[in-house]
Amino acid sequence: MHGGLATPAPLRAPAGPAPADKPLLRFITCGSVDDGKSTLIGRLLFDADLAPDDLLAALEKDSKKHGTQGDDLDFALLVDGLAAEREQGITIDVAYRYFATEKRKFIVADTPGHEQYTRNMATGASTAELAVLLVDARRGLLDQTRRHSVIVSMLGVRHVVVAVNKMDLVSYSQETFDAIERDFRAFAEHLRFLTIAVIPLVAKDGDNLVHASKKMDWYSGSPLLAYLESVASDDNARVLPFRFPVQWVNRPTHDFRGFSGFIAGGNVKPGDVVRVLPAGRDATIARVVTFDGDLAHAVAGQSVTLTLTEEIDISRGDMIVSPVSPAKIGDRLSAKLLWLVREPLVVDKSYLLKLGTRTTPAFVKTVSAHIEIESGLAEPLTDPAATLAFNEIGEAELWLDTAVVCDSYDDNRETGGFILIDRVTNETVAVGMVKHSAWTERSARNGVEASYASMEGVPSADRLRQTPLRSFIKSLSWRVPGSLVTFGVAFAFTQDSKIAAAITGAEVVSKIALYYVHEQLWTRFGIGLEKNERPHDDVGL
């Protein structure tokens, strides 16, 4: 889920550094319905003088026809563009807007608050680094407020701004604001947010959006825009291990064969050694090709075509990775699921699982826990028939028909996230985040060994077989004490040391030879061994 709709660059944006020199922050607005999400974005763009003139002219016209603020401008209409949204006064689809200040570039996803459109909210959160969570000061934290908080945390958003809106309707009460802040911080204690900022504001009037509000002089923090300009970004995709899911085998002519895709982690340059999974073959990057020419270096976030110095069978769904830190391969996934449709999850029903560029049949074997919206904590389940209902979040084990290449979602959001698709309706029924992967016996040989057996410093299966010298030393170390016992017994019967020594010598030579042949035969033929007892099956486990 890369990119999204973006408006043209603002016509009245203030001058500043070139856009390429500015850091980018992706954030979403979320929260319960009618908490003021669209109004907040529209008023922020207006007050910061970032809305194009043509949009402002259209806003004035639309406010007279669809507005909910009387004779005043309805700033929500700057974001809500669908006819149904304007008629009903709600947000349905995700609206993406681009804007830039002198300090930073922003892409904001305005997401719906209605429970039935939770799937759209999850789409917006999947690429965000920060969430602006709207709370109506009159109503405090609602179920949908908590649900959105859990979802953004589950989807890897680690920074949140709690925008306590409509403070004018509670007489700008500091006590009301403080109570909401205490409630949210207590609720979010287990949600793994790195930073939580709580800001009181009135979106429709612009209080504490761009300029500090004189009506809430008890608040000493930054206005919302200033905070967004200063918050640290967690865009660490470039320092992650290299990940390149292959989307397309690019073969425009008979003498060019490249592999096109989106770099989901790390960086790459010609001469780098990479590994192709699940095949497990190592290769060397020959070129990094783009429409504008070859690159000397490419990083996460870029779409490129890679060519290799070796001819390797690669197809859509394979992944090119770092051989030092390869991705995992497995056909058993432990994951968190957000169920998105009215029909409940059916355990053991066949769905399609799409992870990156790979699609495979899969089914949910068990649902092991429910995430309680009131607390954000997982409640273990013991009923094997437990399922997930509409908008419920849970932990589950999935069994796949074929192994997939993936990472933990905590390690890489691009290669650790997936969706489940109904095979009849083709509807996306769930989004999932991989916690860890495992494998069955049938996929271990092709999966685990391919990932690890050829890593530098890790012995392959062939290196674990016994050498003739090792087998000889084993037989010799076993025969020395046995020969001493034989000599003692022979001397006791013959009372002649020479005869006893001759008997012992003949026995040593014959048994060492027989033992060596015996060991070699049983090493080559693993008769009677379980598959997971063979030396080559233990490599990398």
N, C-alpha and C positions, 0 to 999 in steps of 0.2 A: 504494500500500500504506500506507494511513493507519490509525492507531489499532490497537486490538487488544483482547483480553479483559482485563479488569481486575477485581481483587477489590474488594469494598466498602472504604470507608475503614476503617483499623484502629480497633477499639474501644478499644484501650489506648494509642493513640498519644499521646505527651506533648504538652502544650499548647505553643503557639508562635504565630508570626504567622499571619494568615489565609492560606490556601493560595494565594490570588491574588497575594499579595505575595512568594511564594517563587519562585526560579528552578526550572525543570524540567530534569532530566537524563534522557535516554533512554540506557540502556546494555544490553548483552547479556553473557551468559556463554557462552563457547565453548571449544573445545579437543577433544582426543581423548576417546574413550569411557572411562568409569570414572575420569576424572581428578577428579571431585568437584564438578561444576558445580551440580547440584540441591542437594546437601548444603550447599554454601557459601551459597546464597541462603536455604535454610531455617534454618540456624544463625544467619545474620546477622539475620534477622527475629526469631528467638527471643531472641538476646542483646540486641538493641536494644529489646526489649519492644514490638515492632510487630506481632506476630501476634495476631489476634483470639482471644478465649477459646474460641469454638466450634471454631476450627481446631485449637487446641492439644488440646482434648478428643478431636477426631477423630484427631489425630496419635498420641496415646497408644494409642487403640484400634487404628489401622492398623499401628502399629509392632509390636504383638503378633502381627498376622496376616501382614503382608508385610515386616516389618523385616529388615534385614541386619546389625543392630548388637547382636544378642543381647537382653539385657534393657533396653538403652538406647534412647532415642528415635532413630528414623531420620529425620533432618531432611529428607532428600530427598523424603519423602512429602508435605511441605508444598507442594511444587511439582509433582511428578509426579502428575497426577490421573487419567490414563487407566488403565483396568483392565489393559491390556497392559503399560503402563509399570510398574505395581506388581508384576505377576506376574513380569516379566523383569528388573526392577531397572534399567531403562534409560530414557532420555528419547527419545520419538519425535516428539511434536508440540512446537511452540513454546508455552511457558507464560508468559503475561504477568502480572506482579504490580505493583500500585501500592502505594507506601508513602511516608511523609513523615516527616522529622525536623524539629527546630526550625529548621534552616538551609535545607532544600531538599526539593523533591518529586522522586520518582523513578518511572520506569516501566522495569522490568527485563524483558527477554525471555530466559528460560532456554532455550537451544537444544540440540538433540541433537548428540552427538559421533560417532555411527555414520556411516560413509561413505555408506550408502544413503539417509540423511536429510539430506544436504548441502543439498538444496533448501530444507528447513525452516530450516536455519541461515542461509541467504542471505536468506530472508524476514525473519527477525529483525534481521539486520544492515542491511537497507535503510533503516531509519528511525533507527538508533542513532547517537549522537554519540561513544560510548566503548565499548570492548570489554574485558571482563575475560577474559583468556585463561588457562585453567587448564593447568598443567603438573604431572604426577606427578614428584615429586623423584627417584623411583627410576629412571624411564625417560627423563627429559629430553625433548628436542624430538623428536616423532614426525612422520611424514608428514602425519597429519591435523592436527597442531598447525600445521605450516607452511602446509597448505592453507587452514585457517581464517584464518591471518594474512594470506595473500595475498587471500583473499576480502573480509575486512573492509576492507583497504586499497583494493581495487578498488571497493568500494561506498561509498567516501568517508568511512570512519571514520578520524579523524585522531588519536585519543587511545587508548592501550592500556595496560592494567594486566596485567602478567604475574604471575599468582598461582601461586607455586611451592608446591603443596599436598603434604600427607602428609610434612611435614618430620620427623614423629616416626618415620617408617619408615627414615630415614637418620640417626637419632640427632641431629637438629637441626644437621647439619653445615653450617658456614658455607662450607667449601670446595666442597661440592656445590652450594650455592646460588649461589656466585660463578661457578662453571663454567657453570651454566645461564644466568645473566645474560649472561655473555660470549658464549655461543653465540647467544642470541636477538638481542642487539644487533648482532652481526656479520651475522646472517641478515636482519634488518630494515633494514639500511642503505639499501636501495633502495626501501623500501615507503612512503616519504613520511609516516610518522607524525610528528606535531608533538611529542608527548610520549610517553615510555615510562617507566612506573614498574614496578619489580620488587619484589614483597612476598612474604616467606616466611610460610607459615601452615599451620595444621592445621584444616581446615574442620569436621571432626566434633567437635573439642574447643573450637573458638572462638578458637584462638590467632591473634592479629593481625587478627581480623575487626572487632570493635567495641572490644576492649580490647587493649592491648599485651601481648605474651607475655613472661613472665619466663623462659621456657625458651630464648628466642632473644634474650638481652640484647645480643648483638653487632649486632642490627639497630636502627638509630637512626631509621628513617623512621616515617611515620604508619601506624596501622592502616588497613585497607581502607575502612571507612565514613568515617573522617575525611578520607581522601584524596578519596573520591567527593564529599563535601560541599564540598571546596575547589577541585576542578579546574575550570578555565575552560570555559565552554560555547561552542560554535561556532555557535549558532543565529543565523545572519546572514541568514535568508531574508527578513526584513523590509526589508533594505537592498538586496536584489537588484532588478533591473529588474522591472516589473510583468508577471506571467504569470497568465492565467486560462483554463485549458482548459474549454471549454463542455461540460458534461455533459448538459444538458437544456434544451430551449426550453420555458419555463414560460408556459402560456397558459390560465389558469383561467377567464377571461372574455374577451369579444370586445374589451374596451377595455384589457386589460393584456397586455403581451408582454415577458417578461424572460428572462434567460439565467442559468441556475443552474450553480454549480460551486464548486470549491475553489481558493482563492487560493494558487498555487504559488510566488509570489515577489512582493516589493514590497508596495505599498499602493495604495489607491484611494479616491477621494471624489467626490461629485457635482461636476460642472464640469470634471473631468479630461478631457483629450483622449487617446483611445486609438486603437489600430489593430486592425482585424479581419483575421487571417490565416487562410487564404492569399489571401483576396480582395484585401487591400491597401487597404481602405476605412478612412478616418479618421472618428471619431465622437466625441461628447461624452457622458460619463456623466450621466444624469439623476437616478437614484436608486440607493441601495445598500439592498436590501430583505432583511429576515430575518423569521422567524416572529414575533419579538418586536417588530417595527417597523423603521422605517428607521434607518440608521446615518449619522452624519456622516463616518465614516472607518472603513475596514476594512483589515486587514493579513493577511500571509501566515499560513496556518493556519486561517483562518476560511472557512466555507462560506456563501455569500451568493447573492443573485439581483441581477443588474445590469440596469437599463433604460437605453436610449439615447435621446437627443433626436432622432436620425435613424432612419428606417426602413431597415434593412439586412438582407439575407438572410444569416442566421447559423444554423448547425445544429450538432448534436453532432459533435465532432471538430475544430471550428474553435478558434482561440485568440485571446483578446483580450490585447493586449500594449502595452507602452510604445512610442510612436512614436519616441522618442529612441534607445532601445536595443531594437530589435525582435529577435524570435527569427529563426533561420535557417529556410529552406525548402529541402527537397531530396528527391530520390528515390534518392540514393546515400549510404549511411552507412558510415563507417569506425568500427568499434566493437570493444570487448572483449566476449567471450562466455564464460559459464560453462555448460557442457553438463551437463544434469541427469538424463538418462535412459540406460538401458543400451544402447539402439540408437544407434549413432554418427550424427553429423551427416552428411547426404547433400548434397553440393555440388550446386547447381542444382535441388534439390527445392523445391517450393512450400510455404512455411509461412505462417501468419498472424502478422504483426508488430503488436503492440499497444503503442502509445506514448501515454501519457496517455489521452485519450478517443477516439483515432483508431485504427482497425484497418484494415490493408491487406494484401493478399497480398505476399509477399516471398520471396526466396531468397538463400542465401549463394553469392556468386560465387567467392570464394577465401578460404582460410584462410592468412594471411600469416605467422603466428608462433604458437608455443606458449609459454605461461608455464611455466617450469621451477619445480616446487614446491620443489626443493632450494635454489634461489637466489633465486626470486622475480623473475627476469629473463626477458625475452622472447627466444626463440631463433628467428631468421628461418627461414622455410621456402621452398623453391624448387619443390617438387612441386605442380603445379596441382591434383592430386587429393587433397591433404592434407585431413584431416578432424579432428574432435574426438571423443574417446571419453568415456565416463562420467566425470563430475567433472573433466574437463580444462578448462583455461582457455586461451583463445587470442585472437588479433587477427584480425578478418575484415572483408571488404567485403560489404555487403548491397545488393542491387538491389530496389527497391520498385516495385509497379505504379502507385502514386500517391504524389505528394509529401506529406511530413509536415512539420509545424511543430515544431521542437525546438531545444534548446540543447546545448552540450557538457555531459556529465555533471559535469565538474569545475566548471562554472559554476552548474548547477542540477540537483540530484539528481532533482527531481520531473519536469522536462521533458526530461531527458536519459537517463532509464532506460526500458527496454522489455523485453518478454518475447516469445519465439517460441512459437507454439502449433502442434501437429500438426493438420493440417486433417482428418484421418480420426478420430483418437482424441480430439481436443480436449484433449490433455494438454500442459501447459507443459513444453517441452523445453529451454529455455535462458532465461537472463536476460542482458541486454546493457546496456552503457553506451556512449553515443555519444561518440566522440572528435571527429569533425567530419562535416559533411554537404556534399554537392555535388549537382549537378543535371545532367540531360541537356538537350539542345536543346529537346525537346518540353515540358519543365516550366519552363525558364528564364523564358519570357515571363510565365507565370502566377505563378511563384514569386518569383524574385529581384526583378523589377521591382516586384511587389506589396509586398515588404518594404522596399525602399530608395528607389524612384523618387520618392515623395512626401515623403521626409524633408526637413526644413527645411535649406536650404543645398546640397542635392543636386539638380542639374537633372533634370527629367523628359525623356522622349524628345522631346516636342514642342519643348522649349527648345533642343535640339541642332540643329534644322533651320536651314539658312542663311536669313538675312534678305535681302531685295532689296538693301539697302545694302551688306551684306557681299559679295554676289555682284558688285555694281558696282565696289566698291573692288578686289576681286581682278582683275577684267577690266582696270580702268584701270592697276593696277600692272604687269600683264603687257604691256599695249600700249605703254607709254611707251618702253621700250628698243626694241621692235619698230618703232615709228614713226620713231625716230631713224635706224634702219637703212634704212627705206623712203625717207626724205628724202634720205639720202646717195646711195642707188642712183639715184633719180630725177634728182637734180642732176647726177650723173656722166654720165647719158645726155643730158639737155636743156641743161645749162649755164645753166639759168634758175631762179633761186631761187623766183620766184612760181609757176611751173608745178610745181616740186617740192613746194612747200608745199601747193598745191591738191590734188595727188595724195595727199599724206600725210594731209591733213584728211579727204578723202573716205574713205580707207581706215580711218582711226581711227573715224569715226562708224559706218560700216557694220559693222566687225568687233566693236566694243563691243556694238552691238545684237545681232548674231548670237551672240556669246559669252554674253551675258546670257540669251537665250532658250534656248540650248543647255544652260547650267548648270541652269536651272529645270526643264527637261524631264528631265534625267538625275538630278536630285535627287528628283523626285517618283516616278520609275519606276526602281526599283533593279534594272534588267535586268542580268543577268550577275554579280551580286554573290552571294557566299556569305551565308547567313543571319547568321552571326556577324560579317559585315562591315558590316551595316546599322547606322546610328547608333543606332536605338532598341534594338538588341540589346546594345549596349555599356554601357547605362546601369547604373551600380551594380556592374559586374563588376570 
